[in-house]
């Protein structure tokens, strides 16, 4: 089998159904399976999805008894799948015509690609800036949080996080793509040990890209094919806000804390949690 598409559902019945339907309507001439892992949804979405796709032999549903996080659920799906390539796909996206076929063809033709992400647009047509990023080092984060990246959007120095100076329709290596669409050869995924389950939600995509690059593979942004991302459609909550900022600290502590001096460590931690409390006021 060429491809396994892993989707995690958590109380997003209609979004997940629309995502799966867009795959079934647009992927052609390859052997593929869709594995949906329900993360112990409190609603009836698992049963409804089972009913909707009971006639599709290439759609498998797995019910997780606990919600142990996005990374854990994806890893369950990866272990149960068999495709030569693994596509991690969010449950709130719509796949465009030929997107998956094009991406799969490109990664097969370029064997040093360890992870490929496509162009991701929001419902208003603007680019989801998270789909091509640099790793959030202290310097990169400083330029972003101080607003210098917005003042100088075409600066290679100040806009290294979102790379806004690059053409969004081209193909090039980056540090990181977004978890909404990550196409990875299975052997590379296994060498990385799959997704790091210390991240509950958010940050696991950056961690995975970091580990893939550490193995010597390229992470590539493929701007010639796209999906639409209904980002945040599954809702906002204090828990998700906390997990977002906690993942920032986990990533920093794992990869930069030891090499940065203690003053940078303190500034980074204070910055992360100050942002959290400020955002909490407006939630």
C-alpha positions in Angstrom: 0.0 0.0 0.0 1.3 3.5 -0.9 -0.2 5.7 1.8 -1.8 5.7 5.2 -3.7 8.8 6.1 -4.1 9.3 9.9 -6.8 11.6 11.2 -7.6 12.2 14.9 -11.2 13.0 15.8 -12.2 14.7 19.0 -15.9 15.7 19.0 -15.6 17.1 15.5 -18.0 14.9 13.7 -19.0 17.1 10.7 -15.5 18.5 10.2 -14.0 15.0 10.2 -16.6 13.7 7.9 -16.0 16.6 5.5 -12.2 15.9 5.6 -12.6 12.3 4.8 -15.1 13.0 2.0 -12.6 15.4 0.4 -10.0 12.7 0.4 -12.3 10.2 -1.1 -13.2 12.7 -3.8 -9.7 13.8 -4.8 -7.2 10.9 -4.4 -6.8 8.7 -7.4 -4.7 5.9 -8.8 -2.9 5.0 -5.6 -3.4 2.4 -2.9 -4.3 4.2 0.3 -6.1 3.7 3.6 -7.7 6.2 6.0 -7.3 5.5 9.7 -9.5 7.7 12.0 -8.6 7.6 15.7 -11.4 8.9 18.0 -9.8 10.4 21.1 -12.6 9.4 23.5 -15.0 12.0 22.2 -17.7 12.9 24.7 -20.3 13.1 21.9 -21.5 10.4 19.5 -19.2 11.3 16.7 -17.4 7.9 16.8 -20.6 6.0 16.2 -21.8 8.4 13.6 -18.5 8.2 11.6 -18.7 4.4 11.9 -22.1 4.5 10.3 -21.1 6.9 7.6 -18.1 5.0 6.4 -19.1 1.4 7.1 -19.2 0.6 3.4 -15.7 1.9 2.7 -13.1 -0.9 3.0 -10.2 1.5 3.1 -11.6 3.5 6.0 -10.8 2.2 9.5 -12.0 3.6 12.8 -10.3 3.1 16.1 -11.8 4.3 19.4 -9.3 5.3 22.1 -10.6 4.8 25.6 -8.8 7.9 26.9 -7.9 11.3 25.6 -4.2 11.1 26.1 -3.4 13.8 23.6 -3.0 14.4 19.9 0.4 12.9 19.5 -0.6 9.7 21.3 -3.7 9.3 19.2 -1.7 9.7 16.0 0.8 7.2 17.2 -2.0 4.7 17.7 -3.1 5.2 14.1 0.5 5.0 12.8 1.0 1.6 14.5 -2.3 0.3 13.1 -1.5 1.4 9.5 0.6 -0.3 6.8 1.3 2.3 4.1 4.8 3.0 2.8 4.1 6.7 3.5 2.2 8.2 6.4 0.2 11.4 6.1 -0.8 13.1 9.3 -3.9 15.2 8.5 -6.0 17.4 10.7 -9.7 16.7 11.1 -10.6 20.3 10.1 -9.1 20.5 6.5 -10.5 20.1 3.0 -8.1 18.5 0.6 -8.0 20.1 -2.9 -8.0 18.2 -6.2 -4.7 16.3 -6.8 -3.0 17.7 -3.6 -2.3 14.3 -2.1 -1.3 12.7 -5.4 1.1 15.6 -6.2 2.7 15.6 -2.8 3.2 11.8 -2.8 4.7 11.9 -6.3 7.2 14.7 -5.2 8.3 12.9 -2.1 8.8 9.7 -3.9 10.9 11.4 -6.5 13.1 13.1 -3.8 14.3 10.5 -1.5 16.1 12.8 1.0 12.8 14.4 1.9 11.9 13.3 5.4 8.8 15.4 5.7 6.7 17.3 3.2 4.1 19.9 4.0 1.8 21.5 1.4 0.5 25.1 1.1 -2.2 25.6 3.8 -4.7 28.4 3.3 -7.4 29.6 5.7 -11.0 29.9 4.7 -10.5 33.6 3.8 -7.8 32.6 1.3 -4.9 33.9 3.2 -1.9 31.6 4.0 -1.9 29.8 7.3 1.6 31.1 8.3 2.3 28.1 10.4 2.7 25.9 7.3 6.3 27.0 6.8 8.4 28.1 9.8 11.8 28.2 11.3 12.5 26.7 14.7 11.6 29.1 17.5 15.1 29.8 18.9 15.3 32.7 21.3 16.4 35.1 18.6 13.7 34.1 16.1 11.0 34.3 18.8 12.3 37.7 20.0 11.9 39.2 16.5 8.3 37.9 16.3 7.1 38.8 19.8 8.5 42.3 19.6 6.6 43.0 16.4 9.8 43.5 14.3 8.6 40.7 11.9 5.5 42.7 11.2 7.3 46.0 10.8 9.7 44.4 8.3 7.7 41.5 6.7 10.2 41.0 3.9 13.3 41.0 6.1 15.2 37.7 6.1 16.5 38.6 9.5 13.4 39.7 11.3 10.9 37.4 9.6 12.7 34.1 10.0 9.8 32.5 12.0 7.0 32.7 9.3 9.4 33.2 6.3 7.0 35.8 4.8 9.8 36.9 2.4 9.5 33.6 0.5 7.1 32.9 -2.4 4.2 30.9 -0.9 3.7 29.1 -4.3 7.2 27.6 -4.6 9.0 24.6 -3.2 11.9 24.9 -0.8 13.4 23.4 2.4 12.3 24.9 5.7 12.8 24.0 9.4 9.2 23.1 10.1 5.8 22.5 8.5 2.5 22.3 10.3 0.8 19.3 11.7 -2.3 19.9 9.7 -0.5 18.1 6.7 2.7 16.2 7.2 3.7 13.6 4.7 6.5 11.3 5.9 8.1 8.1 4.7 7.2 5.3 7.2 10.8 4.3 7.7 11.7 7.9 8.7 8.7 8.1 11.0 9.8 4.9 12.7 13.5 6.1 13.0 12.1 9.2 14.9 10.1 7.0 17.2 6.9 8.6 15.8 5.4 11.7 17.6 6.8 12.7 21.0 3.9 12.0 23.5 5.2 14.5 26.1 3.3 17.1 24.0 -0.4 16.8 24.7 -1.4 19.1 21.8 0.6 21.7 19.8 4.4 21.5 19.4 4.5 17.9 18.4 4.9 18.9 14.7 7.9 21.1 15.4 9.4 18.4 17.5 8.9 15.8 14.8 10.5 18.1 12.1 13.4 18.8 14.5 14.0 15.1 14.9 13.7 14.4 11.2 16.3 17.1 10.4 18.6 15.7 13.1 18.6 12.4 11.1 19.9 14.3 8.1 16.6 14.5 6.1 15.1 17.6 4.5 11.8 19.1 5.6 10.2 20.6 2.5 7.4 23.1 1.9 5.5 22.2 -1.3 3.6 25.3 -2.4 2.3 23.8 -5.6 -0.6 21.9 -3.9 -2.9 23.1 -1.1 -5.5 22.4 1.5 -8.0 24.6 3.3 -7.6 24.6 7.0 -10.6 25.5 9.2 -8.1 26.4 12.0 -9.6 26.5 15.5 -13.0 25.2 14.3 -12.9 22.6 17.0 -13.0 25.3 19.6 -10.9 27.3 22.1 -10.5 26.6 25.7 -8.3 27.4 28.7 -6.8 23.9 28.5 -5.8 24.3 24.8 -4.3 27.7 25.6 -2.3 26.2 28.4 -1.1 23.3 26.3 0.0 25.7 23.5 2.3 27.6 25.8 3.4 24.5 27.7 4.5 23.0 24.4 6.6 26.1 23.8 8.4 25.5 27.1 8.8 21.8 26.4 10.5 22.4 23.1 12.7 25.2 24.4 13.8 23.2 27.4 14.6 20.1 25.3 16.6 21.8 22.6 17.9 25.2 23.7 17.9 25.5 27.5 21.2 23.8 27.9 23.0 25.9 25.3 21.5 29.3 26.2 22.7 31.1 29.3 20.6 31.4 32.4 19.4 34.9 31.7 18.0 33.8 28.3 16.4 30.9 30.0 14.7 33.1 32.5 13.6 35.7 29.9 12.2 32.9 27.7 10.2 31.2 30.5 8.8 34.6 31.7 7.9 35.5 28.2 6.1 32.3 27.4 4.0 32.4 30.6 3.4 36.2 30.5 1.9 35.7 27.0 -0.3 32.9 28.4 -1.7 35.0 31.2 -2.3 38.0 28.9 -4.2 35.8 26.4 -6.1 34.2 29.3 -7.6 37.6 30.1 -9.1 37.9 26.6 -10.3 34.3 26.2 
